Amino acid sequence: MKHTLSVLVQNEAGVLSRIVGLFSGRGYNIESLTVAPTQDAEYSRVTIVTFGDDGVIEQISKQLNRLINTIKVMDITGECSIERELVLVKVAAKEENRSEILRIAEIFDAKIVDATPKTYTLEAMGDDIKIRSMIELLRAVGIRELVRSGKVAISREMQLNNTSTSSR
């Protein structure tokens, strides 16, 4: 099962390397990874999307908590969080498919952020289902290039009913 982990860490050099090293050293895959400072520049929020059953996620959370710069680890998978991702998609803009591209953009509330005689570049933001659905429809018109930001997420509640939630 796919899980989203939110990890609060000290904003110091080498922290990301230790987190990635933990995952690679134990054979865990990272599907998505984003890092940015929080409202307090002393800390950064690392959002990791990974796969595993509850036992594996519990083990990952415990190992992340053992890292020296980790402040808090939360599994914010599912309804207890708000998740978004940004995608930029460059598509072939031929005369015969331009109206279809514009229709798809409208359906998914995407913006055309660049247009050339041969391509349109669309920008969209949303949850994983919205992004994947838009990409699937755009494949039919010819995707030239695709860039996804990785998921960012925030919990909706202060207290989460989850055994993977832990703090130092």
Protein Blocks (a to p, Z undefined) as FASTA:
>chain_A
ZZdddddddddehklmmmmmmmmmnopacfbdcddddfblkbccddddddddfklmmmmm
mmmmmpmklmbdcdfehjlbccdddddddddddfklmmmmmmmmmmnopacfbdcfkbcc
ddddddfklmmmmmmmmmmnopabdcdebjadddfbfbdcdfkbccZZ
